[in-house]
Amino acid sequence: MDVSTRPSHIRRQNEQPQRRLLAAFLFSAIAMIALPTNHSLAALSVDELMQKGAVTGSLAPDSAHEVSISVAKPGEEVLSLSARLTTNSTNIAKDVTWSVRDSTGGMQFEETSSEANHRLAPGDYVVEATYGAVAVRQVVTLVPGNSVSINFILNAGGLRVLPALKGIATSDLASQTNVYSTTGITQGQLVAHSEQPGELMKLPAGPYRVETRFGDGNAVAVADVTINPGKLSAVEISMHAGIARLSFVGAPEAAVDWTIKPEQGPAVASFQGLEKHVALKPGTYIAEARVNGEVLSASFTINEGEQRNIMLGN
């Protein structure tokens, strides 16, 4: 069996089965790809495509996938799937989640791998490839006597965010990073989330807004970043903030409700428990602890890079 994930010319001695496959594939994929200027694939017959030398596996020069086909014995038809980050990339993308459903929605297989190769009965299938926040979907028709190999072009890159509190070398506070799309139909939507500093987030190429915060306070940093296809972007975010270490020193079994608010304005943090570390922007705050209907409070100031202990008790 001759299956390739790169475009390859169809052998002329197998024209009839290849024509059947290409015709079926064009009908299912034509609405999902960009067509060359001044030409319509729907207006060209398979014979005309072959005469023009257009049958090279790629349905159009700017399509999001490449297709190659080969002859297979009846009952041994195979669908092979792989992906690359960019058109010019030579490496196969790792850890792609593949899912293939038949025309009734029944799952044929689902796996996470670099390449997926499965024997399937001839018929119509929906192929979905997920790579981090990148998702592509394609309808494929597998006809009797042919195997199909599809190599998706993901047009994706990577992002690592390294958050830190300026002036504080180490902290036990967890960070959270949200990535929002700033263009297209997903504008304003959350596309990626990470709670692990330096974690690789896989994203479609394009511009994004990155928001990172430490803990439950108001220490938040925002940055704009553009993801380039096939490239890894690293963003170091240093926040101007300090840490308030709040603790209740009364009865250890007490149920304590905390509220942290600035001298003026709404609360910036609320939580329950005997203690909590909160990252706060420089400024003056009021800490309130509600215990058995009683309200305890303390005013305190936080400077950049400072760590303060705030203790309340009865």
Secondary structure, DSSP 8 states (H G I E B T S, - for coil): ----SS-----GGGHHHHHHHHHHHHHHHGGGS---TT--GGGS-HHHHHHTT--SS-SSTT-SEEEEEEE--TT--EEEEEEESSTT--S--SSEEEEEEETTS-EEEEEEES-EEEE--SEEEEEEEEETTEEEEEEEEE-TTEEEEEEEE--EEEEEEEEEETT-S-----EEEEEEE-SGGGTT-EEEEESSTT--EEEESEEEEEEEEETTSS-EEEEEEEE-TT-EEEEEEEE--EEEEEEE-S-TT--EEEEEEESSSS-SEEEESSEEEEEE-SEEEEEEEEETTEEEEEEEEE-TT-EEEEEE--
